[in-house]
Amino acid sequence: MLMQIQVEEDRIGLSPEILRRAFLDNLFYIQGKPLALATKNDFYIALAYTVRDRMLHCWNSTASTYTARGSRTVCYLSAEFLMGPHLGNNLINLGIYDQMKQAIEGLDLDFEELIAQEEEPGLGNGGLGRLAACYLDSLATLEIPSMGYGIRYEFGIFDQEIRDGWQVEITDKWLRYGNPWELPRPEWAVEIKFGGYTEPFTDDQGRYRVRWIPAWSVKGVPYDTPILGYQVNTANTLRLWKAEAPESFDFEAFNQGNYYRAVQEKVASENLTKVLYPNDEKFEGKQLRLQQQFFFVSCSLQDMFHILERQQLPLEAFPQKFTVQLNDTHPAIAVAELMRLLVDKYLVEWDKAWDITQQTLAYTNHTLLPEALEKWALDLFAGLLPRHLEIIYEINARFLDRVRLKFVGDAERTARMSLIDEQGARYIRMAHLACVGSHAINGVAALHSELLKQTVLKDFYEFFPEKFSNKTNGVTPRRWIALSNPSMTKLITSKIGSGWIKHLDQLRQLESFVGDIEFQRQWRESKRSNKQSLAALVKNRLDITIDPDSLFDVQSKRIHEYKRQHLNALHIVTLYDSIKQNPTLEITPRTFIFGGKAAPGYYMAKLMIKLITAIAEVVNGDPDVRDRIKVVFIPDYNVTNSQPVYPAADLSEQISTAGLEASGTGNMKFAMNGALTIGTLDGANVEIREEVGAENFFLFGLITEEVAALKEQGYNPWDYYHSNDALKAAIDLIASGHFSHGDRDLFKPLVDKLLHHDPFLLLADYASYIECQTKVDQAYRDTQHWTRMSILNAARMGKFSSDRSIRDYCKEIWKVQPIEVL
């Protein structure tokens, strides 16, 4: 009995002594290493298992509770889940960060070093995947029954290196040392079919049916990761699917000496989940991407039917048991696949199956760019999913009949709303399929949702106005404040208690301290310590010395022309040129910090990185300016590398062309950590400015309506270039080869695009941006006033917790209630 008690304590006990003993047990029995021979990775794995042990009880209790209660479950389908490292986040949510640190340091080990040892799962590209991760954290924290469904990519988003100023993509081998957080569930594998043909037949009851005869199939194997809520017993599941061959080894081929054919099926099948977002410039890449999307959607829907069967619930209960959220258009094939399963496998009559499908599915749109709304060529789609094409044709025929009845004689509208784009090469419009097959459609910021109704989904809004709503994005304060910014967390908690970590709107209580001189001093001290930490990291990684007392001006996000990192670069060049022309010019010392990845096939984005690093080389090496401005590009920007950046930032650059950013979540993370925003009225910037106050936000640039009007009347960037001496000087300096060792051709594509096309209106917004940056410069000199604005930005960010977002989804779309796990 005493032995049983001790074993249980080693698995779930939380005191430093028990945690230390459990860590040593896991090191010995799981890693097979004594303390003296263990590597850093051995220590990390043992530490991870020690933490996971304390989560498993919650995980199993959660599953049992949900089954017993027959709970309605949120199923979040996403091609990306950028979870970030699990260890630190789980320690925060378990409430044992300090105890574990004490336990590990009691063994003369460096706790922070072991935390940093974790390989980040690169299962996402940026905001979309990180949003999904924040939502899983909030779903668990709010005790909402839920599961995340996605793909277990063997190689995730590439690791980025900067060589001679250029981005170089390195394979992300996040699984090379194993993943202690996941549990494989091979017994729950499902079969996924591809290709082949269909044949109609009449069944025994005389009903018309269709049989799909596939050309090949793969096996989808689930890997489960527990997602623990903050200081609750709820641990939900992230279920990621890996593709495997139904038969991984052809023994007959091997015996005949054909060793390649013996494993060919295994290699071909596993390629399906090898890489996040294969390059889809060529047909093979497009084909693989569609395969990936169908694979994880079909795996997930089949899994839901298995859960329904295990809980002995009738098919009719599917939409009562599950509410499925499609995170962007990547999972939109779920409309056709759910219909196929219901009609072909479970023999449900069409109208009833369609009712179940629409009641179950809901769709989140994340883009206003028409080219980003996925379309699949008909021949490609037919070759992979012949039965689904037939189903989509039938859905389309029935839907367009309704459109014709509502808008009599409007053939153009009917063509625009068709699920099939008939202009030229024929395509399936996946956003249209998602809109028709879902009961709810939402944007991710108030402005974005309104623009959806007015632009890319205008016809569908006019047809289904009741489906549309807004759900402004949010981020989890657990990772983005409590874990990333411990000094600020400690300061806030000392004033208002720790309840704000779960109820972010409580940060409003900080407003009563905003005029407190001592609190302002402590706030600045916290910010400066974060800046010192980032400066040390930059020195260590890049051998660049930056001044923690300078203004840290940060733009970290995916590199894209519409996000306008090159507008920021033009400001730096303007500032540089001004100092060179007037060496006694008085400016606030400023450190410009960039981070972000360009898509591998996106040359212009890669050239923007080269421009930034080229400017950095010149500026940082010029004795006339280097003590007043510095430029830093932090390579391989991901969750791990972003965590020190948000707390250290003074100024957050959110400068996209108005009307193009759906929401943004980096803007929220910066403001939560006390950074002030310089930005356009775009995406969630609009709502951030409303919350923090216009006087605490640096606004510049054209608004959405002005952008549209300027383009409509005929925008000519040359007019702006010739009418603004500072702008002309900056562009001419780049074009002259000053930042490229005299090479005038290097940045010519970028300069030519700005001067002759400028689709994102950099030159139109330049003067306003420079003027606004002058206001930033002046404001930063008033230390007390800047501190006040910084505190108010953090204090007024309660709306932008992902907890609020999830509550909105639960109430208005999913209709789910929390279930407490004891």
C-alpha positions in Angstrom: 0.0 0.0 0.0 2.9 2.4 0.9 4.5 1.6 -2.5 1.3 2.3 -4.3 1.0 5.7 -2.6 4.6 6.6 -3.4 4.2 5.6 -7.1 1.0 7.8 -7.3 2.8 10.7 -5.6 5.7 10.3 -8.1 3.1 10.6 -11.0 1.0 13.4 -9.7 2.7 15.1 -6.7 3.6 18.7 -7.1 6.2 19.5 -4.4 9.8 20.2 -5.5 11.0 17.1 -3.7 8.5 14.8 -5.5 9.0 16.5 -8.8 12.8 16.0 -8.5 12.3 12.3 -7.6 9.9 11.8 -10.6 12.3 13.5 -12.9 15.2 11.2 -11.9 12.9 8.2 -12.3 11.9 9.2 -15.8 15.5 9.9 -16.7 16.5 6.4 -15.6 13.4 4.3 -16.7 12.3 6.2 -19.8 15.6 7.6 -21.1 17.8 4.8 -19.7 20.4 7.2 -18.4 21.9 7.9 -15.0 22.4 11.5 -14.1 26.1 11.4 -14.9 25.7 10.2 -18.5 22.6 12.1 -19.6 22.6 14.6 -22.4 20.7 17.9 -22.4 18.1 16.2 -24.6 17.8 13.3 -22.1 17.2 15.9 -19.3 14.6 17.7 -21.4 12.7 14.4 -22.3 12.7 13.3 -18.7 11.4 16.7 -17.7 8.7 16.6 -20.3 7.5 13.2 -19.2 7.4 14.4 -15.6 5.1 17.2 -16.7 3.0 15.0 -19.0 2.5 12.5 -16.1 0.7 15.2 -14.2 -1.5 16.0 -17.2 -2.6 12.4 -18.0 -4.9 12.1 -15.0 -6.7 15.3 -16.2 -6.7 14.0 -19.8 -8.3 10.7 -19.0 -10.8 12.3 -16.5 -11.8 14.8 -19.2 -12.5 12.0 -21.8 -14.5 10.0 -19.2 -16.5 13.1 -18.2 -17.3 14.0 -21.8 -18.4 10.5 -22.6 -20.6 10.2 -19.5 -22.2 13.6 -20.1 -22.7 13.0 -23.9 -21.3 16.5 -24.3 -21.6 18.5 -27.5 -18.1 18.8 -28.8 -16.4 21.5 -30.8 -14.2 20.1 -33.6 -11.7 22.6 -34.8 -10.4 21.6 -38.3 -7.3 23.5 -39.3 -4.4 22.7 -41.7 -2.1 24.5 -39.2 -1.6 24.3 -35.5 1.4 26.4 -34.5 1.5 25.3 -30.9 4.9 26.5 -29.9 6.9 24.7 -27.3 4.7 22.7 -24.9 6.9 22.5 -21.8 6.8 26.1 -20.5 3.1 26.5 -21.3 2.1 23.3 -19.5 4.1 24.3 -16.5 2.3 27.7 -16.4 -1.1 26.0 -16.8 -0.4 23.4 -14.2 0.7 26.2 -11.8 4.1 24.5 -11.0 6.6 26.6 -13.0 8.4 27.7 -9.8 8.2 24.3 -8.1 9.7 22.6 -11.1 12.4 25.2 -11.4 13.4 24.6 -7.8 13.4 20.9 -8.3 15.7 21.0 -11.4 18.0 23.6 -10.0 18.4 21.5 -6.9 20.2 19.0 -9.2 22.6 21.7 -10.3 21.0 21.8 -13.8 20.1 24.9 -15.7 16.3 25.0 -15.8 16.0 27.7 -18.5 18.5 25.8 -20.7 16.3 22.7 -20.5 13.2 24.7 -21.4 15.1 26.0 -24.4 16.0 22.5 -25.5 12.5 21.7 -26.8 12.2 21.5 -30.6 9.3 23.7 -31.6 6.7 21.8 -33.7 6.6 23.8 -36.9 3.1 22.8 -37.8 1.9 26.2 -39.1 3.0 29.2 -41.2 2.0 32.1 -39.1 -1.2 33.8 -37.8 -3.6 31.1 -38.9 -1.8 28.3 -37.1 -1.1 30.4 -34.0 -4.7 31.5 -33.8 -5.7 27.8 -33.8 -3.2 27.1 -31.0 -4.5 30.1 -28.9 -8.1 28.8 -29.4 -7.2 25.3 -28.2 -5.7 26.9 -25.0 -8.8 28.9 -24.4 -11.2 26.0 -25.1 -9.5 24.0 -22.5 -9.3 26.9 -20.0 -13.0 27.6 -20.4 -13.7 23.9 -20.0 -15.4 23.6 -23.4 -15.5 20.0 -24.8 -13.4 20.2 -27.9 -10.9 18.5 -30.2 -8.4 20.0 -32.6 -7.9 18.1 -35.9 -5.0 18.6 -38.2 -2.0 17.0 -39.9 1.1 15.7 -38.2 3.6 17.0 -40.7 7.0 15.2 -40.4 8.7 18.4 -41.6 7.0 21.6 -40.7 7.5 25.2 -41.7 11.1 25.6 -42.8 13.8 26.9 -40.5 15.1 30.2 -41.8 18.8 31.1 -42.1 20.1 34.4 -43.5 23.1 34.0 -45.7 24.6 37.0 -47.4 21.4 38.8 -46.5 19.2 36.3 -48.3 16.7 33.9 -46.8 17.7 30.2 -47.0 15.2 27.5 -46.2 16.4 24.7 -44.0 14.4 21.5 -43.3 12.5 21.7 -40.0 13.4 18.3 -38.4 11.2 18.9 -35.3 10.7 15.1 -34.8 14.3 14.1 -35.0 14.6 13.5 -31.2 11.1 12.3 -30.7 8.0 14.1 -29.3 7.3 13.2 -25.7 3.9 15.1 -25.7 2.1 12.9 -28.2 0.6 9.4 -27.9 0.0 7.4 -31.1 -3.4 5.7 -31.5 -2.8 3.1 -34.3 -5.9 1.2 -33.2 -8.1 4.1 -34.3 -6.6 4.4 -37.8 -8.9 5.0 -40.7 -8.7 4.4 -44.5 -8.6 7.3 -47.0 -9.3 6.7 -50.7 -8.0 8.5 -53.7 -8.5 8.4 -57.5 -10.3 5.7 -59.4 -13.8 6.0 -60.7 -17.5 5.8 -59.6 -20.2 3.5 -60.8 -24.0 3.8 -60.1 -26.1 0.9 -59.0 -29.4 0.0 -57.5 -29.4 -1.5 -54.0 -31.6 -4.3 -52.6 -34.3 -1.8 -51.7 -34.4 -0.4 -55.2 -32.6 2.8 -54.2 -30.1 4.6 -56.6 -26.6 4.5 -55.1 -23.1 5.3 -56.2 -20.0 3.1 -55.5 -16.6 4.7 -55.4 -13.8 2.4 -56.7 -10.6 4.0 -55.6 -7.2 3.6 -57.4 -5.3 3.7 -54.1 -5.7 4.3 -50.5 -3.7 5.3 -47.4 -4.1 4.8 -43.7 -4.6 7.8 -41.4 -3.1 7.2 -38.0 -4.0 9.6 -35.1 -1.4 11.1 -32.8 -2.9 12.7 -29.7 -1.5 15.6 -27.7 -3.2 16.7 -24.4 -4.0 20.4 -24.3 -4.3 21.5 -20.7 -6.4 24.5 -19.6 -5.1 27.1 -17.1 -5.7 26.0 -13.5 -8.5 23.6 -14.4 -8.7 19.9 -14.6 -9.8 20.0 -18.3 -7.3 18.6 -20.8 -8.7 18.5 -24.3 -7.1 16.7 -27.3 -5.2 17.8 -30.4 -5.5 14.9 -32.8 -3.0 15.1 -35.7 -3.1 12.5 -38.6 -0.1 10.8 -40.1 -0.4 9.0 -43.5 0.9 5.4 -43.7 0.6 2.7 -46.3 -2.1 0.0 -45.7 0.7 -2.5 -46.2 4.1 -1.1 -45.6 6.2 -3.9 -47.0 5.7 -6.1 -50.1 7.3 -9.3 -49.2 6.8 -10.9 -52.6 8.6 -8.0 -54.3 11.4 -8.3 -51.8 11.9 -12.0 -52.4 12.0 -11.3 -56.2 14.9 -8.9 -55.5 12.9 -5.7 -56.3 13.8 -4.0 -53.0 12.5 -0.6 -54.1 9.1 -1.9 -55.0 9.0 -3.7 -51.6 8.8 -0.3 -49.8 7.5 1.9 -52.6 3.9 2.0 -51.2 5.2 3.0 -47.8 7.3 5.8 -49.2 4.5 7.1 -51.5 1.9 7.0 -48.7 4.1 8.7 -46.1 5.0 11.5 -48.5 1.4 12.8 -48.1 2.2 14.1 -44.6 5.9 14.9 -45.0 5.8 18.7 -45.5 3.7 21.6 -44.5 2.4 23.4 -47.6 4.3 21.8 -50.5 5.3 24.2 -53.2 2.2 24.3 -55.4 3.6 26.1 -58.4 3.6 22.9 -60.3 0.8 20.4 -60.9 2.4 17.8 -58.5 2.5 20.3 -55.7 -1.1 21.3 -56.2 -2.1 17.6 -56.3 -0.3 16.9 -53.0 -1.8 19.9 -51.3 -5.4 18.8 -52.2 -4.5 15.3 -51.1 -3.4 16.7 -47.7 -6.5 18.7 -47.2 -8.8 15.8 -48.1 -6.8 13.4 -46.0 -7.0 15.2 -42.7 -10.7 16.2 -43.3 -11.8 12.6 -44.1 -9.8 11.2 -41.2 -11.4 13.7 -38.8 -15.0 13.2 -40.0 -14.6 9.4 -39.9 -13.2 9.7 -36.4 -16.3 11.7 -35.4 -18.6 8.9 -36.7 -16.5 6.3 -34.8 -17.0 8.4 -31.6 -20.8 8.5 -32.4 -20.8 4.8 -32.7 -18.8 4.2 -29.5 -21.2 6.4 -27.6 -24.1 4.5 -29.2 -25.7 7.7 -30.6 -27.9 7.7 -33.7 -26.8 9.3 -37.0 -29.4 12.0 -36.6 -27.6 13.1 -33.5 -24.4 14.0 -35.4 -25.1 17.8 -35.4 -26.1 17.8 -31.8 -23.0 15.9 -30.8 -20.5 17.8 -33.0 -20.1 21.3 -34.2 -17.3 21.6 -36.7 -15.4 24.8 -37.4 -13.6 25.1 -40.7 -10.5 27.3 -40.1 -10.3 29.0 -43.5 -10.9 27.2 -46.8 -8.3 24.4 -46.3 -10.9 22.1 -44.7 -13.8 23.2 -47.0 -13.8 19.8 -48.7 -15.6 18.7 -45.5 -18.9 19.8 -47.0 -18.6 17.2 -49.8 -16.9 14.5 -47.7 -19.6 14.7 -44.9 -22.3 14.4 -47.6 -20.4 11.4 -49.1 -20.2 9.6 -45.8 -23.8 10.2 -45.0 -25.2 9.4 -48.4 -22.9 6.6 -49.6 -21.8 4.9 -46.4 -24.6 5.5 -44.0 -27.4 5.5 -46.7 -29.0 8.7 -45.5 -31.4 10.4 -47.9 -30.0 13.5 -49.6 -32.1 16.2 -48.1 -31.6 14.8 -44.6 -27.9 14.5 -45.2 -27.7 18.0 -46.4 -29.6 19.2 -43.3 -27.1 17.4 -41.1 -24.1 18.8 -43.0 -25.3 22.4 -42.8 -26.2 22.2 -39.1 -22.8 20.7 -38.3 -20.4 23.0 -40.3 -19.4 26.6 -39.7 -16.8 28.5 -41.7 -14.2 31.2 -40.7 -12.8 33.3 -43.5 -9.4 34.7 -43.0 -8.7 36.7 -46.2 -10.0 39.6 -48.3 -7.6 38.7 -51.2 -9.6 37.0 -53.9 -6.4 35.1 -55.1 -6.1 33.6 -51.6 -9.5 31.9 -51.8 -8.7 28.4 -52.8 -9.8 27.1 -56.2 -9.1 23.6 -57.6 -8.8 22.9 -61.3 -11.6 20.5 -62.3 -9.3 17.9 -64.0 -7.1 17.8 -60.9 -10.0 17.4 -58.6 -11.7 14.8 -60.8 -8.5 12.7 -60.8 -8.2 12.6 -57.1 -11.8 12.8 -55.8 -14.3 11.7 -58.5 -17.1 11.0 -56.2 -16.8 14.3 -54.5 -17.0 16.1 -57.8 -20.3 14.4 -58.5 -21.6 15.5 -55.1 -20.4 19.1 -55.6 -22.2 19.2 -59.0 -25.4 18.1 -57.3 -25.0 20.6 -54.5 -24.4 23.3 -57.0 -27.3 22.4 -59.2 -29.7 22.5 -56.3 -28.2 25.7 -54.9 -28.3 27.6 -58.2 -31.9 26.7 -58.6 -32.5 28.6 -55.4 -30.4 31.5 -56.6 -32.4 31.8 -59.8 -35.7 31.8 -57.8 -34.5 34.6 -55.5 -32.8 36.7 -58.2 -34.9 36.1 -61.3 -33.2 36.8 -64.6 -29.8 37.7 -63.0 -27.6 35.3 -64.9 -24.4 37.2 -64.0 -25.1 36.7 -60.3 -25.8 33.1 -60.8 -22.5 32.6 -62.6 -20.7 34.5 -59.8 -22.2 32.4 -57.1 -21.7 29.0 -58.8 -19.5 26.6 -57.0 -17.8 26.1 -60.4 -15.9 28.9 -62.0 -16.7 28.5 -65.7 -14.6 31.3 -67.0 -11.7 29.8 -69.0 -10.2 26.8 -67.3 -12.9 25.5 -64.9 -12.3 25.6 -61.2 -14.1 24.6 -58.0 -14.4 27.5 -55.7 -13.8 26.2 -52.2 -14.9 29.3 -50.3 -18.2 29.1 -52.1 -18.6 25.5 -51.1 -17.9 26.4 -47.5 -20.4 29.2 -47.6 -23.2 27.1 -49.1 -22.5 24.0 -46.8 -22.2 25.9 -43.5 -24.8 27.4 -41.2 -22.5 30.2 -40.1 -19.8 32.3 -41.8 -17.6 34.7 -39.9 -14.8 37.2 -40.4 -12.1 37.8 -37.8 -12.2 41.5 -37.1 -15.1 44.0 -37.3 -13.7 45.8 -40.4 -12.8 42.4 -42.1 -16.3 41.1 -41.5 -17.9 44.2 -43.0 -15.6 44.1 -46.0 -16.4 40.4 -46.6 -20.1 41.4 -46.9 -19.2 44.2 -49.3 -16.6 42.5 -51.5 -15.5 38.9 -51.9 -18.6 37.3 -50.3 -21.1 40.1 -51.2 -23.4 37.8 -53.2 -23.5 35.2 -50.4 -24.2 37.9 -47.8 -27.2 39.1 -49.9 -28.4 35.5 -50.2 -27.7 34.3 -46.6 -27.5 37.5 -44.4 -28.4 35.4 -41.4 -25.3 33.3 -41.7 -22.8 36.2 -41.3 -21.3 37.5 -38.1 -18.0 38.8 -36.8 -15.7 37.0 -34.3 -12.7 39.2 -33.7 -9.5 37.2 -33.1 -7.8 37.0 -29.8 -4.6 35.6 -28.3 -4.0 33.6 -25.1 -2.6 35.7 -22.2 -1.1 32.5 -20.7 1.7 32.2 -23.3 1.9 35.8 -24.5 2.1 37.4 -21.1 2.4 35.0 -18.2 5.0 32.8 -19.9 6.7 35.3 -22.2 6.8 38.3 -19.8 7.4 37.1 -16.2 8.6 40.4 -14.9 5.5 42.3 -16.1 3.3 39.4 -14.9 4.8 39.7 -11.4 4.4 43.4 -11.3 0.7 43.3 -12.5 -0.1 40.5 -10.1 1.4 42.4 -7.2 -1.1 45.2 -7.8 -4.3 43.4 -8.9 -3.9 39.7 -8.1 -3.5 36.9 -10.6 -7.2 36.6 -11.7 -6.4 38.7 -14.9 -4.5 35.7 -16.4 -7.9 34.0 -16.8 -10.0 37.1 -17.0 -8.0 39.6 -19.0 -10.5 42.4 -18.7 -9.4 42.7 -15.1 -6.3 44.5 -16.4 -8.6 47.6 -16.5 -7.8 47.8 -12.7 -4.3 49.0 -13.7 -5.7 52.3 -14.8 -5.9 53.4 -11.2 -2.1 53.1 -11.1 -1.4 54.9 -14.3 -0.5 58.2 -12.6 1.4 56.5 -9.8 5.1 57.6 -10.2 6.4 54.5 -8.4 4.3 52.2 -10.5 5.5 53.9 -13.6 9.1 53.4 -12.5 8.5 49.7 -11.9 6.8 49.4 -15.3 9.8 51.0 -17.1 12.1 48.8 -15.1 10.2 45.7 -16.3 10.3 46.9 -19.9 14.0 47.7 -19.7 14.8 44.3 -18.3 13.0 42.7 -21.2 14.9 45.0 -23.6 18.2 44.0 -22.0 17.3 40.3 -22.4 16.5 40.8 -26.1 19.7 42.8 -26.6 21.7 40.0 -25.0 20.0 37.5 -27.4 20.8 39.7 -30.4 24.4 40.0 -29.3 24.7 36.3 -28.8 23.0 35.2 -32.1 24.0 38.0 -34.5 27.0 39.7 -32.8 25.2 43.1 -33.0 25.2 45.4 -30.0 22.0 47.3 -29.5 21.2 49.9 -26.8 18.4 48.9 -24.5 17.7 52.6 -23.8 17.0 53.2 -27.5 13.4 53.0 -28.8 12.8 49.4 -29.9 10.7 49.7 -33.1 9.6 46.2 -34.1 7.9 44.7 -37.2 7.8 41.0 -36.9 5.3 39.0 -39.1 5.2 37.1 -42.3 7.1 38.9 -45.0 4.6 40.1 -47.7 4.2 43.1 -49.9 0.8 44.0 -48.4 2.3 44.0 -44.9 4.7 46.6 -46.2 8.0 45.9 -44.5 9.5 47.9 -47.3 7.6 51.0 -46.2 9.4 50.6 -42.8 12.6 50.2 -44.8 12.0 53.5 -46.6 11.6 55.3 -43.3 15.0 53.9 -42.2 16.6 55.1 -45.4 15.0 58.5 -45.0 16.3 58.7 -41.4 19.7 57.6 -42.5 19.8 60.1 -45.3 18.7 62.9 -43.1 21.5 62.2 -40.6 24.1 61.9 -43.4 22.9 65.3 -44.8 22.8 66.9 -41.3 25.1 65.1 -38.8 23.9 67.2 -35.9 20.3 66.3 -36.5 18.6 65.5 -33.1 16.7 62.3 -33.1 15.6 59.7 -30.5 18.0 56.8 -30.7 16.1 53.9 -32.3 16.7 50.2 -32.9 14.7 48.8 -35.8 13.9 45.1 -35.3 12.5 42.9 -38.1 11.5 39.2 -38.1 9.6 37.0 -40.4 9.7 34.4 -43.1 9.0 34.7 -46.9 7.2 32.0 -48.7 9.9 29.9 -50.5 8.5 30.8 -54.0 7.8 34.5 -53.3 10.8 36.3 -54.8 9.7 39.8 -54.0 9.3 39.0 -50.3 12.8 37.5 -50.3 14.1 40.6 -52.0 12.5 42.7 -49.2 14.5 40.6 -46.7 17.6 41.2 -48.7 16.9 45.0 -48.7 16.4 45.1 -44.9 19.6 43.2 -44.2 21.5 45.3 -46.8 20.3 48.5 -45.1 21.4 47.0 -41.8 24.9 46.3 -43.1 25.4 49.9 -44.2 23.7 51.6 -41.2 25.2 49.4 -38.5 28.7 49.9 -40.0 28.5 53.7 -40.5 30.0 55.6 -37.6 27.9 58.7 -38.4 24.6 56.9 -37.6 25.2 53.6 -35.8 24.9 55.1 -32.3 21.6 56.6 -33.2 20.0 54.0 -35.4 20.5 50.3 -35.6 18.8 47.7 -37.8 18.4 44.0 -36.8 16.8 41.1 -38.7 16.1 38.2 -36.3 16.2 35.0 -38.3 13.9 32.0 -38.0 11.0 34.0 -36.5 8.7 31.5 -34.8 6.9 31.1 -31.5 10.1 30.4 -29.6 12.0 33.3 -31.0 9.0 35.7 -30.8 8.5 35.2 -27.1 11.4 37.5 -26.1 10.4 40.1 -28.7 6.9 41.1 -27.7 7.8 42.1 -24.2 10.8 44.1 -25.3 9.0 46.2 -28.0 8.3 49.9 -27.5 6.7 50.4 -30.9 4.6 47.9 -32.8 4.5 48.3 -36.6 1.1 47.3 -38.0 1.3 49.1 -41.3 -0.5 47.0 -43.9 -2.5 48.7 -46.7 -5.9 49.5 -45.3 -8.5 46.8 -46.2 -6.1 44.0 -46.8 -5.2 42.6 -43.3 -8.1 40.4 -42.1 -7.2 40.9 -38.4 -3.7 40.3 -37.2 -2.8 38.9 -33.8 0.7 40.1 -33.5 -0.8 43.6 -33.0 -2.6 42.3 -29.9 0.5 40.6 -28.5 2.5 43.7 -28.7 -0.1 45.9 -27.1 -0.7 43.4 -24.3 2.9 43.8 -23.4 2.9 47.5 -23.3 4.0 48.4 -26.8 2.4 51.3 -28.6 1.1 50.8 -32.1 1.9 52.7 -35.2 -0.6 51.6 -37.8 -3.3 52.0 -40.4 -7.0 51.5 -39.9 -6.8 47.9 -40.9 -7.9 44.6 -39.5 -8.0 44.5 -35.7 -6.0 47.8 -35.5 -9.4 49.5 -35.7 -10.7 47.8 -32.6 -7.4 48.1 -30.7 -7.4 51.9 -31.3 -11.0 52.0 -30.1 -10.1 50.2 -26.9 -6.9 51.9 -26.0 -7.9 55.4 -27.1 -7.0 57.3 -30.2 -4.5 59.4 -28.1 -2.6 56.2 -27.3 -2.3 55.0 -30.9 -0.2 56.4 -33.7 -2.5 56.5 -36.7 -1.4 57.2 -40.3 -2.4 56.5 -43.9 -5.3 56.1 -46.2 -8.4 54.4 -44.9 -10.1 51.6 -46.8 -12.5 53.8 -48.7 -9.7 56.1 -49.8 -7.6 53.2 -51.0 -10.5 52.0 -53.2 -11.2 55.5 -54.4 -7.5 56.2 -55.3 -7.3 52.9 -57.2 -10.6 53.6 -59.0 -9.5 57.1 -60.2 -6.2 55.8 -61.4 -3.3 55.7 -59.0 0.0 56.9 -60.3 3.0 56.4 -57.9 5.2 58.6 -60.1 3.2 61.6 -58.9 4.1 60.9 -55.3 7.8 60.1 -56.1 8.3 63.4 -57.9 6.4 65.6 -55.4 8.2 64.4 -52.3 11.9 65.2 -52.1 12.5 62.9 -49.1 10.8 60.0 -50.8 12.6 60.6 -54.0 15.9 60.7 -52.2 15.3 57.5 -50.3 14.3 55.5 -53.5 17.1 57.0 -55.5 19.6 56.0 -52.8 18.4 52.4 -53.0 18.4 52.5 -56.8 21.9 53.9 -56.9 23.4 50.8 -55.3 24.4 52.5 -52.1 23.0 49.5 -50.1 24.2 46.9 -52.6 27.9 47.6 -52.9 27.3 49.6 -56.1 25.0 47.0 -57.7 22.2 49.0 -59.3 20.4 45.9 -60.6 19.9 44.1 -57.2 16.9 46.1 -56.0 15.7 47.2 -59.4 12.7 44.8 -59.4 11.5 46.3 -56.1 12.1 49.9 -57.1 10.5 49.4 -60.5 7.4 47.9 -58.9 7.1 50.8 -56.5 7.5 53.4 -59.2 5.4 51.8 -62.0 2.8 49.8 -60.2 2.9 50.0 -56.3 -0.2 47.9 -55.8 0.0 48.4 -52.0 0.2 52.2 -52.1 3.5 52.6 -50.3 4.2 55.9 -52.0 0.7 57.2 -51.3 1.1 56.5 -47.6 4.8 57.5 -47.3 4.4 61.1 -46.2 1.7 60.3 -43.6 3.9 57.5 -42.3 7.0 59.7 -42.0 5.0 62.5 -40.3 3.6 59.9 -37.8 7.1 58.5 -37.1 8.2 62.1 -36.2 5.4 62.1 -33.6 6.6 58.8 -32.2 10.1 60.3 -31.9 8.8 63.3 -30.0 6.5 61.2 -27.8 9.3 58.8 -26.7 11.3 61.8 -25.3 8.5 62.4 -22.7 9.3 59.4 -20.6 6.5 59.8 -18.1 3.8 60.3 -20.8 5.1 57.4 -22.9 5.0 55.1 -19.8 1.4 56.2 -19.2 0.4 55.3 -22.8 2.2 52.0 -22.4 0.4 51.1 -19.3 -3.0 52.1 -20.8 -2.3 49.9 -23.9 -1.8 46.9 -21.7 -4.6 47.7 -19.3 -7.2 48.1 -22.1 -6.5 44.9 -24.0 -9.0 42.6 -22.3 -11.2 42.3 -25.4 -8.3 40.7 -27.3 -8.0 37.6 -25.1 -8.8 34.4 -27.1 -11.0 33.5 -24.1 -13.4 36.3 -25.2 -13.2 35.1 -28.8 -14.1 31.6 -27.8 -17.0 32.7 -25.6 -18.4 34.5 -28.6 -18.1 31.4 -30.8 -19.7 29.3 -28.0 -22.6 31.6 -27.6 -23.4 32.6 -31.1 -22.2 29.8 -33.4 -21.4 26.6 -31.6 -24.1 26.7 -28.9 -22.0 24.8 -26.4 -21.7 25.0 -22.6 -18.7 24.5 -20.3 -18.5 21.1 -18.5 -16.5 21.0 -15.3 -14.0 18.1 -15.0 -13.5 17.1 -11.3 
